[in-house]
Amino acid sequence: MTTDADWLLTPGAIRAQCGALFDLGVAGKLAHFSVDLGRLPDCAAEVVTTIRAAYPDLNVPPHARWRHFVLGGQDRWAPHAARYETPRARARAECALASLSVLLDAGAGADWSYRDPATGTGFARSEGLALASLDMVVAGAFGAAGAADLAGFGADDLAAGFQVDAQNPLAGLAGRARLISDLGAVVDARPDIFGDARELGRIADHLLALATPDLPAARILTTLLDALGPIWPATPRLEGRALGACWPHPMAPGTGLVPFHKLSQWLSYSLIEPLERAGARITGLDALTGLAEYRNGGRFLDTGVISLKTAVSTPPAPQDPLVVEWRALTVVLLDRVADLVRETLGKTAAEMPLAAVLEGGTWATGRRRAAAARPGGPPPIAIASTGTVF
């Protein structure tokens, strides 16, 4: 039988619990946000404009970490990927790289940047985090990404690789480093997923073994949630299970918990291309949800689709009901925007899945909106960052 804990570790639970809060928002019953669906068509039209400008042929790739490795028109990973002699070896390397890079991807803060050693160019936010993590992997900072390599990783290692100092602070430095060291313990404890070699990249072998050749995208996510659950700090447990990015809200039905699993879904999206190159056929991509993060959520605030009922005086923590409401509304509104975008562009969900709308898309539009609204482009609500959520 499926337990409540099992259910909360699925994308279906994300949509159901977020949907319940969304319905309350539309009815005017949420404590912190109001919803104006009349503004949604204009919000979606802006996304259409972004997609047409960036992808005139409407051939939009999925939202994945690989997009951030392309800087200045140059794919920084491609020269390294070419060194692997077999698709399986490349898939292992790419699954390890994507996992490490995504887990280090929570918002960097407005004051951090990474200076590219090759060009001297500075990169901030997602691009900077991507390049810094790629450079660390290529330089061998994580060794073979084995259990012992990861368990021994610390904040000093991350600070050195990410060029962190008093003048270049990285939000959530300690939390990010702890994710990686805790990942080492998980890799060591789960040979069923990471193989007898206890190496992070061996998750590729496990997932490819599940492909016949079809592999549902939701199965990638549930595998990651099962494997990585213990690494997420200060999250609820139910029936003895670590629930990951799942938070309580007083108006949430059933268990009273609202799952988001943002980084795990971001990683699921990012594993698709390596697995496909190795022969898997990923199906049911739209079972995964949009990502409840500040670029997508900030855009709905900046366009007036949602509005705060009261001012925010101090940065709330991720588990604050205000943040839970904001993220839940974001998940549901992304589905609705995707429907409007496809209708305008004459595309089906198969032709333009949610992952493509996110990439094309909602994330880029949110970033542009934030840059126009606030110096430096921070989100409209500052969150107390732990380095492990956004």
GUBATOR-242058 format. One record per residue (C-alpha): residue in three letters; residue number from 0; x, y, z. Coordinates in steps of 0.2 Angstrom, whole numbers, plus 5000, padded with zeros to 4 digits. Example, Ala and Ser with C-alpha at 12.3 -4.5 7.8 and 13.67 -1.06 7.14 Angstrom:
+------+-----+------+------+------+
| rest |  nr |   c1 |   c2 |   c3 |
+------+-----+------+------+------+
|  Ala |   0 | 5062 | 4978 | 5039 |
|  Ser |   1 | 5068 | 4995 | 5036 |
+------+-----+------+------+------+
END
This chain:
+------+-----+------+------+------+
| rest |  nr |   c1 |   c2 |   c3 |
+------+-----+------+------+------+
|  Met |   0 | 5000 | 5000 | 5000 |
|  Thr |   1 | 5005 | 5018 | 4997 |
|  Thr |   2 | 5008 | 5027 | 5013 |
|  Asp |   3 | 5007 | 5046 | 5016 |
|  Ala |   4 | 5026 | 5047 | 5016 |
|  Asp |   5 | 5027 | 5038 | 4999 |
|  Trp |   6 | 5014 | 5050 | 4992 |
|  Leu |   7 | 5022 | 5066 | 4998 |
|  Leu |   8 | 5038 | 5060 | 4988 |
|  Thr |   9 | 5029 | 5061 | 4971 |
|  Pro |  10 | 5025 | 5075 | 4959 |
|  Gly |  11 | 5007 | 5071 | 4961 |
|  Ala |  12 | 5007 | 5076 | 4979 |
|  Ile |  13 | 5016 | 5093 | 4974 |
|  Arg |  14 | 5002 | 5097 | 4963 |
|  Ala |  15 | 4988 | 5091 | 4974 |
|  Gln |  16 | 4994 | 5101 | 4990 |
|  Cys |  17 | 4999 | 5116 | 4980 |
|  Gly |  18 | 4983 | 5116 | 4971 |
|  Ala |  19 | 4973 | 5116 | 4988 |
|  Leu |  20 | 4982 | 5132 | 4994 |
|  Phe |  21 | 4980 | 5139 | 4976 |
|  Asp |  22 | 4961 | 5136 | 4978 |
|  Leu |  23 | 4961 | 5145 | 4994 |
|  Gly |  24 | 4971 | 5159 | 4987 |
|  Val |  25 | 4958 | 5162 | 4973 |
|  Ala |  26 | 4944 | 5162 | 4986 |
|  Gly |  27 | 4954 | 5175 | 4996 |
|  Lys |  28 | 4957 | 5164 | 5011 |
|  Leu |  29 | 4976 | 5164 | 5011 |
|  Ala |  30 | 4984 | 5173 | 5025 |
|  His |  31 | 4998 | 5181 | 5015 |
|  Phe |  32 | 4993 | 5182 | 4997 |
|  Ser |  33 | 4979 | 5187 | 4985 |
|  Val |  34 | 4977 | 5181 | 4968 |
|  Asp |  35 | 4972 | 5190 | 4952 |
|  Leu |  36 | 4969 | 5178 | 4938 |
|  Gly |  37 | 4964 | 5192 | 4926 |
|  Arg |  38 | 4982 | 5197 | 4925 |
|  Leu |  39 | 4988 | 5180 | 4920 |
|  Pro |  40 | 4985 | 5181 | 4901 |
|  Asp |  41 | 4997 | 5197 | 4900 |
|  Cys |  42 | 5010 | 5187 | 4911 |
|  Ala |  43 | 5009 | 5173 | 4899 |
|  Ala |  44 | 5010 | 5184 | 4884 |
|  Glu |  45 | 5027 | 5191 | 4890 |
|  Val |  46 | 5033 | 5173 | 4891 |
|  Val |  47 | 5028 | 5170 | 4873 |
|  Thr |  48 | 5038 | 5186 | 4868 |
|  Thr |  49 | 5053 | 5179 | 4877 |
|  Ile |  50 | 5052 | 5162 | 4869 |
|  Arg |  51 | 5050 | 5170 | 4852 |
|  Ala |  52 | 5065 | 5181 | 4854 |
|  Ala |  53 | 5076 | 5168 | 4861 |
|  Tyr |  54 | 5070 | 5153 | 4850 |
|  Pro |  55 | 5063 | 5159 | 4834 |
|  Asp |  56 | 5060 | 5142 | 4828 |
|  Leu |  57 | 5051 | 5137 | 4844 |
|  Asn |  58 | 5063 | 5122 | 4846 |
|  Val |  59 | 5066 | 5125 | 4865 |
|  Pro |  60 | 5077 | 5114 | 4875 |
|  Pro |  61 | 5072 | 5108 | 4892 |
|  His |  62 | 5076 | 5118 | 4908 |
|  Ala |  63 | 5092 | 5109 | 4914 |
|  Arg |  64 | 5109 | 5113 | 4921 |
|  Trp |  65 | 5117 | 5111 | 4904 |
|  Arg |  66 | 5110 | 5127 | 4898 |
|  His |  67 | 5120 | 5137 | 4911 |
|  Phe |  68 | 5137 | 5129 | 4905 |
|  Val |  69 | 5135 | 5138 | 4889 |
|  Leu |  70 | 5143 | 5155 | 4892 |
|  Gly |  71 | 5146 | 5168 | 4878 |
|  Gly |  72 | 5141 | 5155 | 4865 |
|  Gln |  73 | 5154 | 5142 | 4871 |
|  Asp |  74 | 5149 | 5126 | 4879 |
|  Arg |  75 | 5161 | 5124 | 4893 |
|  Trp |  76 | 5157 | 5106 | 4896 |
|  Ala |  77 | 5158 | 5099 | 4878 |
|  Pro |  78 | 5177 | 5098 | 4877 |
|  His |  79 | 5177 | 5087 | 4893 |
|  Ala |  80 | 5162 | 5077 | 4888 |
|  Ala |  81 | 5171 | 5072 | 4872 |
|  Arg |  82 | 5185 | 5063 | 4881 |
|  Tyr |  83 | 5173 | 5048 | 4887 |
|  Glu |  84 | 5174 | 5033 | 4876 |
|  Thr |  85 | 5157 | 5026 | 4879 |
|  Pro |  86 | 5139 | 5033 | 4881 |
|  Arg |  87 | 5139 | 5024 | 4898 |
|  Ala |  88 | 5155 | 5032 | 4904 |
|  Arg |  89 | 5149 | 5049 | 4899 |
|  Ala |  90 | 5132 | 5047 | 4907 |
|  Arg |  91 | 5141 | 5042 | 4924 |
|  Ala |  92 | 5152 | 5058 | 4923 |
|  Glu |  93 | 5137 | 5069 | 4918 |
|  Cys |  94 | 5126 | 5063 | 4931 |
|  Ala |  95 | 5139 | 5066 | 4944 |
|  Leu |  96 | 5142 | 5083 | 4937 |
|  Ala |  97 | 5124 | 5088 | 4936 |
|  Ser |  98 | 5121 | 5081 | 4954 |
|  Leu |  99 | 5135 | 5091 | 4962 |
|  Ser | 100 | 5131 | 5107 | 4952 |
|  Val | 101 | 5113 | 5107 | 4956 |
|  Leu | 102 | 5115 | 5103 | 4974 |
|  Leu | 103 | 5126 | 5119 | 4975 |
|  Asp | 104 | 5114 | 5129 | 4965 |
|  Ala | 105 | 5103 | 5138 | 4978 |
|  Gly | 106 | 5103 | 5157 | 4976 |
|  Ala | 107 | 5120 | 5164 | 4978 |
|  Gly | 108 | 5115 | 5181 | 4985 |
|  Ala | 109 | 5117 | 5198 | 4977 |
|  Asp | 110 | 5135 | 5201 | 4982 |
|  Trp | 111 | 5144 | 5185 | 4976 |
|  Ser | 112 | 5151 | 5182 | 4958 |
|  Tyr | 113 | 5164 | 5170 | 4951 |
|  Arg | 114 | 5178 | 5176 | 4940 |
|  Asp | 115 | 5182 | 5164 | 4926 |
|  Pro | 116 | 5200 | 5160 | 4927 |
|  Ala | 117 | 5200 | 5157 | 4908 |
|  Thr | 118 | 5194 | 5174 | 4902 |
|  Gly | 119 | 5193 | 5185 | 4918 |
|  Thr | 120 | 5175 | 5188 | 4915 |
|  Gly | 121 | 5164 | 5189 | 4931 |
|  Phe | 122 | 5148 | 5178 | 4932 |
|  Ala | 123 | 5135 | 5180 | 4945 |
|  Arg | 124 | 5120 | 5170 | 4951 |
|  Ser | 125 | 5116 | 5154 | 4941 |
|  Glu | 126 | 5129 | 5156 | 4928 |
|  Gly | 127 | 5142 | 5159 | 4941 |
|  Leu | 128 | 5137 | 5144 | 4952 |
|  Ala | 129 | 5137 | 5133 | 4936 |
|  Leu | 130 | 5154 | 5138 | 4930 |
|  Ala | 131 | 5162 | 5137 | 4948 |
|  Ser | 132 | 5155 | 5120 | 4951 |
|  Leu | 133 | 5160 | 5114 | 4933 |
|  Asp | 134 | 5178 | 5121 | 4936 |
|  Met | 135 | 5179 | 5112 | 4953 |
|  Val | 136 | 5173 | 5095 | 4946 |
|  Val | 137 | 5185 | 5096 | 4931 |
|  Ala | 138 | 5200 | 5101 | 4943 |
|  Gly | 139 | 5196 | 5086 | 4953 |
|  Ala | 140 | 5190 | 5095 | 4969 |
|  Phe | 141 | 5178 | 5080 | 4972 |
|  Gly | 142 | 5189 | 5067 | 4967 |
|  Ala | 143 | 5179 | 5053 | 4958 |
|  Ala | 144 | 5164 | 5059 | 4968 |
|  Gly | 145 | 5165 | 5043 | 4978 |
|  Ala | 146 | 5158 | 5042 | 4996 |
|  Ala | 147 | 5174 | 5046 | 5005 |
|  Asp | 148 | 5178 | 5060 | 4993 |
|  Leu | 149 | 5161 | 5068 | 4996 |
|  Ala | 150 | 5160 | 5065 | 5015 |
|  Gly | 151 | 5177 | 5074 | 5017 |
|  Phe | 152 | 5171 | 5090 | 5008 |
|  Gly | 153 | 5170 | 5105 | 5019 |
|  Ala | 154 | 5165 | 5124 | 5019 |
|  Asp | 155 | 5184 | 5128 | 5016 |
|  Asp | 156 | 5184 | 5118 | 5001 |
|  Leu | 157 | 5169 | 5126 | 4994 |
|  Ala | 158 | 5175 | 5144 | 4998 |
|  Ala | 159 | 5191 | 5140 | 4989 |
|  Gly | 160 | 5183 | 5134 | 4974 |
|  Phe | 161 | 5169 | 5147 | 4973 |
|  Gln | 162 | 5182 | 5162 | 4977 |
|  Val | 163 | 5173 | 5166 | 4993 |
|  Asp | 164 | 5180 | 5179 | 5004 |
|  Ala | 165 | 5174 | 5194 | 5015 |
|  Gln | 166 | 5172 | 5205 | 4999 |
|  Asn | 167 | 5164 | 5191 | 4989 |
|  Pro | 168 | 5152 | 5182 | 5001 |
|  Leu | 169 | 5141 | 5167 | 4996 |
|  Ala | 170 | 5124 | 5165 | 5004 |
|  Gly | 171 | 5122 | 5148 | 5013 |
|  Leu | 172 | 5140 | 5143 | 5011 |
|  Ala | 173 | 5140 | 5131 | 5026 |
|  Gly | 174 | 5123 | 5124 | 5021 |
|  Arg | 175 | 5129 | 5120 | 5003 |
|  Ala | 176 | 5145 | 5112 | 5010 |
|  Arg | 177 | 5135 | 5101 | 5022 |
|  Leu | 178 | 5124 | 5095 | 5008 |
|  Ile | 179 | 5139 | 5088 | 4999 |
|  Ser | 180 | 5147 | 5080 | 5014 |
|  Asp | 181 | 5130 | 5072 | 5019 |
|  Leu | 182 | 5129 | 5066 | 5001 |
|  Gly | 183 | 5144 | 5056 | 5004 |
|  Ala | 184 | 5136 | 5047 | 5018 |
|  Val | 185 | 5121 | 5043 | 5007 |
|  Val | 186 | 5132 | 5037 | 4993 |
|  Asp | 187 | 5140 | 5025 | 5005 |
|  Ala | 188 | 5124 | 5019 | 5012 |
|  Arg | 189 | 5115 | 5015 | 4996 |
|  Pro | 190 | 5125 | 5003 | 4985 |
|  Asp | 191 | 5108 | 4998 | 4978 |
|  Ile | 192 | 5108 | 5015 | 4969 |
|  Phe | 193 | 5126 | 5020 | 4969 |
|  Gly | 194 | 5134 | 5003 | 4965 |
|  Asp | 195 | 5147 | 4993 | 4975 |
|  Ala | 196 | 5160 | 5007 | 4970 |
|  Arg | 197 | 5150 | 5019 | 4980 |
|  Glu | 198 | 5152 | 5033 | 4967 |
|  Leu | 199 | 5139 | 5047 | 4964 |
|  Gly | 200 | 5139 | 5044 | 4945 |
|  Arg | 201 | 5134 | 5026 | 4946 |
|  Ile | 202 | 5116 | 5032 | 4948 |
|  Ala | 203 | 5117 | 5032 | 4930 |
|  Asp | 204 | 5118 | 5013 | 4929 |
|  His | 205 | 5104 | 5012 | 4941 |
|  Leu | 206 | 5092 | 5023 | 4931 |
|  Leu | 207 | 5097 | 5015 | 4915 |
|  Ala | 208 | 5093 | 4998 | 4922 |
|  Leu | 209 | 5075 | 5005 | 4925 |
|  Ala | 210 | 5074 | 5010 | 4907 |
|  Thr | 211 | 5066 | 4997 | 4896 |
|  Pro | 212 | 5070 | 5008 | 4886 |
|  Asp | 213 | 5056 | 5019 | 4893 |
|  Leu | 214 | 5059 | 5028 | 4909 |
|  Pro | 215 | 5045 | 5039 | 4916 |
|  Ala | 216 | 5052 | 5056 | 4922 |
|  Ala | 217 | 5043 | 5054 | 4938 |
|  Arg | 218 | 5053 | 5038 | 4942 |
|  Ile | 219 | 5069 | 5048 | 4941 |
|  Leu | 220 | 5062 | 5060 | 4954 |
|  Thr | 221 | 5056 | 5047 | 4966 |
|  Thr | 222 | 5072 | 5038 | 4964 |
|  Leu | 223 | 5081 | 5054 | 4969 |
|  Leu | 224 | 5070 | 5058 | 4983 |
|  Asp | 225 | 5072 | 5040 | 4990 |
|  Ala | 226 | 5091 | 5041 | 4988 |
|  Leu | 227 | 5094 | 5059 | 4994 |
|  Gly | 228 | 5081 | 5061 | 5007 |
|  Pro | 229 | 5093 | 5061 | 5022 |
|  Ile | 230 | 5104 | 5075 | 5015 |
|  Trp | 231 | 5090 | 5089 | 5017 |
|  Pro | 232 | 5092 | 5098 | 5034 |
|  Ala | 233 | 5078 | 5102 | 5046 |
|  Thr | 234 | 5064 | 5094 | 5036 |
|  Pro | 235 | 5049 | 5084 | 5042 |
|  Arg | 236 | 5049 | 5066 | 5044 |
|  Leu | 237 | 5034 | 5055 | 5043 |
|  Glu | 238 | 5033 | 5036 | 5046 |
|  Gly | 239 | 5051 | 5036 | 5049 |
|  Arg | 240 | 5055 | 5043 | 5031 |
|  Ala | 241 | 5064 | 5059 | 5028 |
|  Leu | 242 | 5053 | 5070 | 5017 |
|  Gly | 243 | 5065 | 5082 | 5010 |
|  Ala | 244 | 5059 | 5099 | 5004 |
|  Cys | 245 | 5042 | 5097 | 5012 |
|  Trp | 246 | 5035 | 5110 | 5024 |
|  Pro | 247 | 5019 | 5112 | 5035 |
|  His | 248 | 5006 | 5125 | 5032 |
|  Pro | 249 | 4991 | 5127 | 5044 |
|  Met | 250 | 4978 | 5126 | 5029 |
|  Ala | 251 | 4986 | 5112 | 5020 |
|  Pro | 252 | 4974 | 5097 | 5019 |
|  Gly | 253 | 4978 | 5079 | 5024 |
|  Thr | 254 | 4995 | 5078 | 5032 |
|  Gly | 255 | 4996 | 5097 | 5033 |
|  Leu | 256 | 5012 | 5096 | 5023 |
|  Val | 257 | 5016 | 5104 | 5006 |
|  Pro | 258 | 5030 | 5096 | 4996 |
|  Phe | 259 | 5040 | 5106 | 4983 |
|  His | 260 | 5056 | 5096 | 4980 |
|  Lys | 261 | 5063 | 5110 | 4970 |
|  Leu | 262 | 5081 | 5105 | 4969 |
|  Ser | 263 | 5077 | 5087 | 4967 |
|  Gln | 264 | 5066 | 5091 | 4952 |
|  Trp | 265 | 5079 | 5103 | 4945 |
|  Leu | 266 | 5091 | 5088 | 4946 |
|  Ser | 267 | 5078 | 5076 | 4938 |
|  Tyr | 268 | 5077 | 5088 | 4923 |
|  Ser | 269 | 5096 | 5089 | 4922 |
|  Leu | 270 | 5098 | 5070 | 4921 |
|  Ile | 271 | 5087 | 5068 | 4906 |
|  Glu | 272 | 5099 | 5072 | 4893 |
|  Pro | 273 | 5113 | 5061 | 4899 |
|  Leu | 274 | 5102 | 5047 | 4901 |
|  Glu | 275 | 5094 | 5049 | 4884 |
|  Arg | 276 | 5112 | 5050 | 4876 |
|  Ala | 277 | 5115 | 5033 | 4884 |
|  Gly | 278 | 5099 | 5025 | 4877 |
|  Ala | 279 | 5085 | 5029 | 4889 |
|  Arg | 280 | 5069 | 5036 | 4882 |
|  Ile | 281 | 5062 | 5048 | 4895 |
|  Thr | 282 | 5043 | 5048 | 4895 |
|  Gly | 283 | 5029 | 5058 | 4905 |
|  Leu | 284 | 5040 | 5074 | 4906 |
|  Asp | 285 | 5025 | 5084 | 4911 |
|  Ala | 286 | 5022 | 5074 | 4927 |
|  Leu | 287 | 5036 | 5084 | 4935 |
|  Thr | 288 | 5031 | 5101 | 4941 |
|  Gly | 289 | 5037 | 5119 | 4938 |
|  Leu | 290 | 5051 | 5124 | 4950 |
|  Ala | 291 | 5045 | 5134 | 4965 |
|  Glu | 292 | 5060 | 5146 | 4966 |
|  Tyr | 293 | 5061 | 5165 | 4966 |
|  Arg | 294 | 5063 | 5169 | 4948 |
|  Asn | 295 | 5047 | 5160 | 4943 |
|  Gly | 296 | 5038 | 5166 | 4959 |
|  Gly | 297 | 5045 | 5183 | 4958 |
|  Arg | 298 | 5038 | 5186 | 4941 |
|  Phe | 299 | 5020 | 5182 | 4947 |
|  Leu | 300 | 5023 | 5195 | 4961 |
|  Asp | 301 | 5031 | 5208 | 4949 |
|  Thr | 302 | 5016 | 5206 | 4936 |
|  Gly | 303 | 5003 | 5207 | 4949 |
|  Val | 304 | 4996 | 5190 | 4947 |
|  Ile | 305 | 4999 | 5188 | 4965 |
|  Ser | 306 | 5000 | 5201 | 4979 |
|  Leu | 307 | 5006 | 5202 | 4997 |
|  Lys | 308 | 4992 | 5206 | 5009 |
|  Thr | 309 | 5005 | 5213 | 5022 |
|  Ala | 310 | 5022 | 5220 | 5021 |
|  Val | 311 | 5037 | 5209 | 5024 |
|  Ser | 312 | 5048 | 5217 | 5037 |
|  Thr | 313 | 5062 | 5204 | 5039 |
|  Pro | 314 | 5067 | 5190 | 5027 |
|  Pro | 315 | 5056 | 5174 | 5031 |
|  Ala | 316 | 5063 | 5157 | 5033 |
|  Pro | 317 | 5059 | 5143 | 5020 |
|  Gln | 318 | 5047 | 5135 | 5032 |
|  Asp | 319 | 5037 | 5151 | 5035 |
|  Pro | 320 | 5019 | 5150 | 5030 |
|  Leu | 321 | 5021 | 5165 | 5019 |
|  Val | 322 | 5035 | 5157 | 5009 |
|  Val | 323 | 5025 | 5140 | 5008 |
|  Glu | 324 | 5010 | 5150 | 5001 |
|  Trp | 325 | 5021 | 5159 | 4988 |
|  Arg | 326 | 5029 | 5143 | 4982 |
|  Ala | 327 | 5013 | 5134 | 4981 |
|  Leu | 328 | 5005 | 5147 | 4971 |
|  Thr | 329 | 5020 | 5147 | 4959 |
|  Val | 330 | 5019 | 5129 | 4955 |
|  Val | 331 | 5000 | 5130 | 4950 |
|  Leu | 332 | 5002 | 5146 | 4941 |
|  Leu | 333 | 5017 | 5139 | 4930 |
|  Asp | 334 | 5005 | 5125 | 4924 |
|  Arg | 335 | 4992 | 5138 | 4919 |
|  Val | 336 | 5005 | 5149 | 4911 |
|  Ala | 337 | 5011 | 5134 | 4901 |
|  Asp | 338 | 4994 | 5130 | 4895 |
|  Leu | 339 | 4992 | 5148 | 4889 |
|  Val | 340 | 5009 | 5149 | 4881 |
|  Arg | 341 | 5005 | 5133 | 4871 |
|  Glu | 342 | 4988 | 5139 | 4865 |
|  Thr | 343 | 4996 | 5155 | 4859 |
|  Leu | 344 | 5010 | 5146 | 4850 |
|  Gly | 345 | 5000 | 5132 | 4843 |
|  Lys | 346 | 5010 | 5119 | 4852 |
|  Thr | 347 | 5004 | 5103 | 4861 |
|  Ala | 348 | 5011 | 5098 | 4878 |
|  Ala | 349 | 5021 | 5084 | 4869 |
|  Glu | 350 | 5028 | 5097 | 4857 |
|  Met | 351 | 5032 | 5110 | 4871 |
|  Pro | 352 | 5033 | 5102 | 4888 |
|  Leu | 353 | 5033 | 5112 | 4904 |
|  Ala | 354 | 5052 | 5110 | 4905 |
|  Ala | 355 | 5053 | 5119 | 4888 |
|  Val | 356 | 5041 | 5133 | 4894 |
|  Leu | 357 | 5052 | 5135 | 4910 |
|  Glu | 358 | 5068 | 5137 | 4900 |
|  Gly | 359 | 5061 | 5147 | 4886 |
|  Gly | 360 | 5052 | 5155 | 4896 |
|  Thr | 361 | 5046 | 5159 | 4913 |
|  Trp | 362 | 5064 | 5159 | 4921 |
|  Ala | 363 | 5071 | 5171 | 4909 |
|  Thr | 364 | 5056 | 5182 | 4910 |
|  Gly | 365 | 5057 | 5182 | 4929 |
|  Arg | 366 | 5075 | 5187 | 4929 |
|  Arg | 367 | 5072 | 5201 | 4916 |
|  Arg | 368 | 5057 | 5208 | 4926 |
|  Ala | 369 | 5067 | 5208 | 4942 |
|  Ala | 370 | 5082 | 5217 | 4934 |
|  Ala | 371 | 5070 | 5230 | 4928 |
|  Ala | 372 | 5061 | 5232 | 4945 |
|  Arg | 373 | 5076 | 5232 | 4957 |
|  Pro | 374 | 5094 | 5236 | 4956 |
|  Gly | 375 | 5104 | 5220 | 4954 |
|  Gly | 376 | 5089 | 5210 | 4950 |
|  Pro | 377 | 5085 | 5202 | 4968 |
|  Pro | 378 | 5068 | 5194 | 4971 |
|  Pro | 379 | 5054 | 5204 | 4977 |
|  Ile | 380 | 5054 | 5195 | 4993 |
|  Ala | 381 | 5071 | 5192 | 5002 |
|  Ile | 382 | 5072 | 5174 | 5009 |
|  Ala | 383 | 5083 | 5169 | 5024 |
|  Ser | 384 | 5094 | 5158 | 5013 |
|  Thr | 385 | 5102 | 5142 | 5020 |
|  Gly | 386 | 5110 | 5137 | 5003 |
|  Thr | 387 | 5099 | 5122 | 5002 |
|  Val | 388 | 5081 | 5127 | 4996 |
|  Phe | 389 | 5081 | 5141 | 4982 |
+------+-----+------+------+------+
END
